Amino acid sequence: MAGIGCLVLFVPFVVLASPLILAFALWNHYGTIAIRREFLRRWPGRRGILVYSNSPNWGQYIEQHWLPRIGTQFVLLNWSERSRWAVERPFEARVFRRFAGDREFNPLAIIFLQRVPRATLRAWLNSIHKRELLGVLAPDRHNTAVIRFFQAFRDYKHGKDHLLRTREAELFSLCDDRPAAEA
């Protein structure tokens, strides 16, 4: 009986709040598109942002194995120098905050793709997994791939390199596949 009472109270609330939720989701969507366009305007020929730190677990590895191959395709942000981002790299820091989220954000690659990935269902399921309400309502279709390497390097440190190789292959395939995205 209490469940029916909660349902009776909850349904009108959702109906009344849905326009606000939709407006917020659209505003968020527009903001993401605007940031993407501005990035591509400011950094022509660059694919996105690569964030890493001076960590002994991945700093040298990234500098030795990734940067010679893809370093010129990315704007580099060093997490160890984040206190200077507000002064030296405010826009890039904003891009990072928009796409990185609050988990496993170092090391991380934010890649602006040329075409919309067909993985809208995957984006929706990822939003459910991350418990992001707006992502569930409007899955990310902003032509952006975010590849997280924290867990991969953690496994690599313990002698398991499969996840790191998989994520690296994804990163390199997105970089080698096609020319840099354009606005």
ZADO-1210 file (C-alpha; in nm, 4 decimals, padded with zeros to 6 digits):
<atoms>
<atom x="00.0000" y="00.0000" z="00.0000" code="MET" pos="1"/>
<atom x="00.2859" y="00.2387" z="00.0813" code="ALA" pos="2"/>
<atom x="00.4390" y="00.1630" z="-00.2605" code="GLY" pos="3"/>
<atom x="00.1228" y="00.2778" z="-00.4360" code="ILE" pos="4"/>
<atom x="00.1190" y="00.5949" z="-00.2281" code="GLY" pos="5"/>
<atom x="00.4793" y="00.6712" z="-00.3225" code="CYS" pos="6"/>
<atom x="00.4000" y="00.6047" z="-00.6861" code="LEU" pos="7"/>
<atom x="00.1008" y="00.8396" z="-00.6740" code="VAL" pos="8"/>
<atom x="00.3263" y="01.1143" z="-00.5344" code="LEU" pos="9"/>
<atom x="00.6243" y="01.0390" z="-00.7566" code="PHE" pos="10"/>
<atom x="00.4543" y="01.0300" z="-01.0994" code="VAL" pos="11"/>
<atom x="00.3181" y="01.3879" z="-01.0860" code="PRO" pos="12"/>
<atom x="00.6580" y="01.5104" z="-00.9672" code="PHE" pos="13"/>
<atom x="00.8309" y="01.3461" z="-01.2636" code="VAL" pos="14"/>
<atom x="00.5723" y="01.4844" z="-01.5061" code="VAL" pos="15"/>
<atom x="00.6149" y="01.8365" z="-01.3678" code="LEU" pos="16"/>
<atom x="00.9950" y="01.8139" z="-01.3514" code="ALA" pos="17"/>
<atom x="01.0448" y="01.6599" z="-01.6954" code="SER" pos="18"/>
<atom x="01.0499" y="01.9924" z="-01.8864" code="PRO" pos="19"/>
<atom x="01.3220" y="02.1186" z="-01.6529" code="LEU" pos="20"/>
<atom x="01.5196" y="01.7977" z="-01.6906" code="ILE" pos="21"/>
<atom x="01.4847" y="01.8162" z="-02.0683" code="LEU" pos="22"/>
<atom x="01.5882" y="02.1840" z="-02.0752" code="ALA" pos="23"/>
<atom x="01.8941" y="02.1085" z="-01.8623" code="PHE" pos="24"/>
<atom x="01.9877" y="01.8125" z="-02.0837" code="ALA" pos="25"/>
<atom x="01.9585" y="02.0268" z="-02.3977" code="LEU" pos="26"/>
<atom x="02.1640" y="02.3053" z="-02.2397" code="TRP" pos="27"/>
<atom x="02.4310" y="02.0530" z="-02.1435" code="ASN" pos="28"/>
<atom x="02.4253" y="01.9073" z="-02.4958" code="HIS" pos="29"/>
<atom x="02.4639" y="02.2517" z="-02.6536" code="TYR" pos="30"/>
<atom x="02.7496" y="02.3396" z="-02.4163" code="GLY" pos="31"/>
<atom x="02.9344" y="02.0226" z="-02.5087" code="THR" pos="32"/>
<atom x="02.8960" y="02.0873" z="-02.8803" code="ILE" pos="33"/>
<atom x="03.0142" y="02.4471" z="-02.8346" code="ALA" pos="34"/>
<atom x="03.3232" y="02.3358" z="-02.6415" code="ILE" pos="35"/>
<atom x="03.4056" y="02.0782" z="-02.9089" code="ARG" pos="36"/>
<atom x="03.3758" y="02.3355" z="-03.1890" code="ARG" pos="37"/>
<atom x="03.5852" y="02.5867" z="-02.9986" code="GLU" pos="38"/>
<atom x="03.8566" y="02.3271" z="-02.9372" code="PHE" pos="39"/>
<atom x="03.8732" y="02.2376" z="-03.3057" code="LEU" pos="40"/>
<atom x="03.8856" y="02.6082" z="-03.3955" code="ARG" pos="41"/>
<atom x="04.1671" y="02.6840" z="-03.1474" code="ARG" pos="42"/>
<atom x="04.3678" y="02.3718" z="-03.2195" code="TRP" pos="43"/>
<atom x="04.3306" y="02.2900" z="-03.5915" code="PRO" pos="44"/>
<atom x="04.4733" y="01.9511" z="-03.6762" code="GLY" pos="45"/>
<atom x="04.4698" y="01.8321" z="-03.3150" code="ARG" pos="46"/>
<atom x="04.2478" y="01.5398" z="-03.2243" code="ARG" pos="47"/>
<atom x="04.1973" y="01.6104" z="-02.8574" code="GLY" pos="48"/>
<atom x="04.3608" y="01.6233" z="-02.5181" code="ILE" pos="49"/>
<atom x="04.5954" y="01.3726" z="-02.3599" code="LEU" pos="50"/>
<atom x="04.6146" y="01.4004" z="-01.9812" code="VAL" pos="51"/>
<atom x="04.8875" y="01.2262" z="-01.7884" code="TYR" pos="52"/>
<atom x="05.1133" y="01.2968" z="-01.4917" code="SER" pos="53"/>
<atom x="05.4675" y="01.2477" z="-01.3729" code="ASN" pos="54"/>
<atom x="05.3639" y="00.9262" z="-01.1998" code="SER" pos="55"/>
<atom x="05.6326" y="00.6570" z="-01.1961" code="PRO" pos="56"/>
<atom x="05.3573" y="00.4129" z="-01.3013" code="ASN" pos="57"/>
<atom x="05.2944" y="00.5717" z="-01.6411" code="TRP" pos="58"/>
<atom x="05.4754" y="00.9045" z="-01.6925" code="GLY" pos="59"/>
<atom x="05.7893" y="00.7668" z="-01.8587" code="GLN" pos="60"/>
<atom x="05.5952" y="00.4953" z="-02.0396" code="TYR" pos="61"/>
<atom x="05.3670" y="00.7520" z="-02.2046" code="ILE" pos="62"/>
<atom x="05.6573" y="00.9810" z="-02.2913" code="GLU" pos="63"/>
<atom x="05.8587" y="00.6965" z="-02.4445" code="GLN" pos="64"/>
<atom x="05.5875" y="00.4921" z="-02.6183" code="HIS" pos="65"/>
<atom x="05.2974" y="00.7238" z="-02.6977" code="TRP" pos="66"/>
<atom x="05.4267" y="01.0766" z="-02.7480" code="LEU" pos="67"/>
<atom x="05.6674" y="00.9926" z="-03.0312" code="PRO" pos="68"/>
<atom x="05.3769" y="00.8308" z="-03.2161" code="ARG" pos="69"/>
<atom x="05.0787" y="01.0537" z="-03.1350" code="ILE" pos="70"/>
<atom x="05.2072" y="01.3474" z="-02.9297" code="GLY" pos="71"/>
<atom x="05.1649" y="01.6046" z="-03.2058" code="THR" pos="72"/>
<atom x="04.7997" y="01.5069" z="-03.2487" code="GLN" pos="73"/>
<atom x="04.7051" y="01.6041" z="-02.8935" code="PHE" pos="74"/>
<atom x="04.7165" y="01.8986" z="-02.6623" code="VAL" pos="75"/>
<atom x="04.9058" y="01.7679" z="-02.3602" code="LEU" pos="76"/>
<atom x="04.7957" y="01.8415" z="-02.0044" code="LEU" pos="77"/>
<atom x="05.0152" y="01.7302" z="-01.7182" code="ASN" pos="78"/>
<atom x="04.8037" y="01.6480" z="-01.4134" code="TRP" pos="79"/>
<atom x="05.1071" y="01.7104" z="-01.1915" code="SER" pos="80"/>
<atom x="05.0978" y="02.0742" z="-01.3069" code="GLU" pos="81"/>
<atom x="04.7219" y="02.1235" z="-01.2688" code="ARG" pos="82"/>
<atom x="04.7663" y="02.4147" z="-01.0252" code="SER" pos="83"/>
<atom x="04.8859" y="02.6220" z="-01.3248" code="ARG" pos="84"/>
<atom x="04.6051" y="02.5182" z="-01.5603" code="TRP" pos="85"/>
<atom x="04.3747" y="02.8034" z="-01.4547" code="ALA" pos="86"/>
<atom x="04.6356" y="03.0583" z="-01.5635" code="VAL" pos="87"/>
<atom x="04.8151" y="02.8818" z="-01.8493" code="GLU" pos="88"/>
<atom x="04.5482" y="02.6545" z="-01.9977" code="ARG" pos="89"/>
<atom x="04.1988" y="02.7641" z="-01.8827" code="PRO" pos="90"/>
<atom x="04.0138" y="02.6509" z="-02.1954" code="PHE" pos="91"/>
<atom x="04.1869" y="02.3125" z="-02.2101" code="GLU" pos="92"/>
<atom x="04.1130" y="02.2634" z="-01.8399" code="ALA" pos="93"/>
<atom x="03.7464" y="02.3336" z="-01.9139" code="ARG" pos="94"/>
<atom x="03.7479" y="02.0722" z="-02.1906" code="VAL" pos="95"/>
<atom x="03.9080" y="01.8267" z="-01.9490" code="PHE" pos="96"/>
<atom x="03.6453" y="01.8938" z="-01.6791" code="ARG" pos="97"/>
<atom x="03.3599" y="01.8615" z="-01.9297" code="ARG" pos="98"/>
<atom x="03.4619" y="01.5204" z="-02.0615" code="PHE" pos="99"/>
<atom x="03.6803" y="01.3535" z="-01.7990" code="ALA" pos="100"/>
<atom x="03.4275" y="01.3031" z="-01.5228" code="GLY" pos="101"/>
<atom x="03.5287" y="01.2307" z="-01.1669" code="ASP" pos="102"/>
<atom x="03.6807" y="00.8846" z="-01.1933" code="ARG" pos="103"/>
<atom x="03.9893" y="00.7388" z="-01.3582" code="GLU" pos="104"/>
<atom x="04.0773" y="01.0697" z="-01.5233" code="PHE" pos="105"/>
<atom x="04.4538" y="01.0304" z="-01.5204" code="ASN" pos="106"/>
<atom x="04.5879" y="00.9168" z="-01.7623" code="PRO" pos="107"/>
<atom x="04.3134" y="00.9833" z="-02.0102" code="LEU" pos="108"/>
<atom x="04.2649" y="01.0665" z="-02.3774" code="ALA" pos="109"/>
<atom x="03.9761" y="01.2828" z="-02.4985" code="ILE" pos="110"/>
<atom x="03.9460" y="01.2375" z="-02.8736" code="ILE" pos="111"/>
<atom x="03.7156" y="01.4394" z="-03.0962" code="PHE" pos="112"/>
<atom x="03.5979" y="01.2094" z="-03.3721" code="LEU" pos="113"/>
<atom x="03.4955" y="01.3021" z="-03.7206" code="GLN" pos="114"/>
<atom x="03.1800" y="01.0957" z="-03.7222" code="ARG" pos="115"/>
<atom x="02.9232" y="00.9935" z="-03.4653" code="VAL" pos="116"/>
<atom x="03.0069" y="00.6482" z="-03.3293" code="PRO" pos="117"/>
<atom x="02.7420" y="00.3864" z="-03.3845" code="ARG" pos="118"/>
<atom x="02.7729" y="00.2948" z="-03.0198" code="ALA" pos="119"/>
<atom x="02.4850" y="00.5066" z="-02.8882" code="THR" pos="120"/>
<atom x="02.3547" y="00.2045" z="-02.6981" code="LEU" pos="121"/>
<atom x="02.7009" y="00.1598" z="-02.5482" code="ARG" pos="122"/>
<atom x="02.7060" y="00.5272" z="-02.4416" code="ALA" pos="123"/>
<atom x="02.3649" y="00.4828" z="-02.2809" code="TRP" pos="124"/>
<atom x="02.4788" y="00.1709" z="-02.0936" code="LEU" pos="125"/>
<atom x="02.7966" y="00.3501" z="-01.9826" code="ASN" pos="126"/>
<atom x="02.5820" y="00.6318" z="-01.8443" code="SER" pos="127"/>
<atom x="02.3800" y="00.3790" z="-01.6467" code="ILE" pos="128"/>
<atom x="02.7020" y="00.2241" z="-01.5169" code="HIS" pos="129"/>
<atom x="02.8384" y="00.5677" z="-01.4171" code="LYS" pos="130"/>
<atom x="02.5023" y="00.6618" z="-01.2612" code="ARG" pos="131"/>
<atom x="02.4781" y="00.9767" z="-01.4740" code="GLU" pos="132"/>
<atom x="02.1123" y="01.0747" z="-01.5056" code="LEU" pos="133"/>
<atom x="02.1646" y="01.3121" z="-01.7984" code="LEU" pos="134"/>
<atom x="02.3652" y="01.0517" z="-01.9848" code="GLY" pos="135"/>
<atom x="02.0765" y="00.8095" z="-01.9458" code="VAL" pos="136"/>
<atom x="01.8277" y="01.0680" z="-02.0729" code="LEU" pos="137"/>
<atom x="02.0510" y="01.1853" z="-02.3604" code="ALA" pos="138"/>
<atom x="02.3429" y="00.9517" z="-02.4376" code="PRO" pos="139"/>
<atom x="02.6684" y="01.1116" z="-02.5461" code="ASP" pos="140"/>
<atom x="02.6599" y="01.1568" z="-02.9217" code="ARG" pos="141"/>
<atom x="02.9033" y="01.4446" z="-02.9376" code="HIS" pos="142"/>
<atom x="03.1595" y="01.2731" z="-03.1591" code="ASN" pos="143"/>
<atom x="03.3883" y="01.2313" z="-02.8617" code="THR" pos="144"/>
<atom x="03.5732" y="00.9277" z="-02.7329" code="ALA" pos="145"/>
<atom x="03.7148" y="00.9198" z="-02.3821" code="VAL" pos="146"/>
<atom x="03.9703" y="00.6481" z="-02.3181" code="ILE" pos="147"/>
<atom x="04.0648" y="00.5912" z="-01.9551" code="ARG" pos="148"/>
<atom x="04.3995" y="00.4312" z="-01.8749" code="PHE" pos="149"/>
<atom x="04.4152" y="00.4331" z="-01.4938" code="PHE" pos="150"/>
<atom x="04.2948" y="00.0750" z="-01.4437" code="GLN" pos="151"/>
<atom x="04.4985" y="-00.0427" z="-01.7418" code="ALA" pos="152"/>
<atom x="04.8192" y="00.0928" z="-01.5915" code="PHE" pos="153"/>
<atom x="04.7245" y="-00.0441" z="-01.2513" code="ARG" pos="154"/>
<atom x="04.6906" y="-00.3913" z="-01.4038" code="ASP" pos="155"/>
<atom x="05.0125" y="-00.3396" z="-01.6021" code="TYR" pos="156"/>
<atom x="05.1977" y="-00.2600" z="-01.2811" code="LYS" pos="157"/>
<atom x="05.0900" y="-00.6031" z="-01.1534" code="HIS" pos="158"/>
<atom x="05.2057" y="-00.7880" z="-01.4646" code="GLY" pos="159"/>
<atom x="04.8754" y="-00.7917" z="-01.6561" code="LYS" pos="160"/>
<atom x="04.9112" y="-00.5998" z="-01.9795" code="ASP" pos="161"/>
<atom x="04.5984" y="-00.7068" z="-02.1715" code="HIS" pos="162"/>
<atom x="04.3828" y="-00.4071" z="-02.0763" code="LEU" pos="163"/>
<atom x="04.6632" y="-00.1609" z="-02.1477" code="LEU" pos="164"/>
<atom x="04.7261" y="-00.3153" z="-02.4901" code="ARG" pos="165"/>
<atom x="04.3525" y="-00.3039" z="-02.5674" code="THR" pos="166"/>
<atom x="04.3190" y="00.0627" z="-02.4695" code="ARG" pos="167"/>
<atom x="04.6397" y="00.1539" z="-02.6539" code="GLU" pos="168"/>
<atom x="04.5103" y="-00.0211" z="-02.9659" code="ALA" pos="169"/>
<atom x="04.1873" y="00.1789" z="-02.9395" code="GLU" pos="170"/>
<atom x="04.3814" y="00.5038" z="-02.8978" code="LEU" pos="171"/>
<atom x="04.6194" y="00.4339" z="-03.1852" code="PHE" pos="172"/>
<atom x="04.3415" y="00.3176" z="-03.4177" code="SER" pos="173"/>
<atom x="04.1489" y="00.6396" z="-03.3571" code="LEU" pos="174"/>
<atom x="04.4643" y="00.8399" z="-03.4267" code="CYS" pos="175"/>
<atom x="04.5857" y="00.6447" z="-03.7301" code="ASP" pos="176"/>
<atom x="04.2500" y="00.5832" z="-03.8957" code="ASP" pos="177"/>
<atom x="04.1593" y="00.9138" z="-04.0503" code="ARG" pos="178"/>
<atom x="04.2636" y="01.2764" z="-04.0756" code="PRO" pos="179"/>
<atom x="04.2099" y="01.5076" z="-03.7808" code="ALA" pos="180"/>
<atom x="03.8474" y="01.5999" z="-03.7113" code="ALA" pos="181"/>
<atom x="03.7175" y="01.9275" z="-03.8424" code="GLU" pos="182"/>
<atom x="03.4491" y="02.1535" z="-03.7055" code="ALA" pos="183"/>
</atoms>
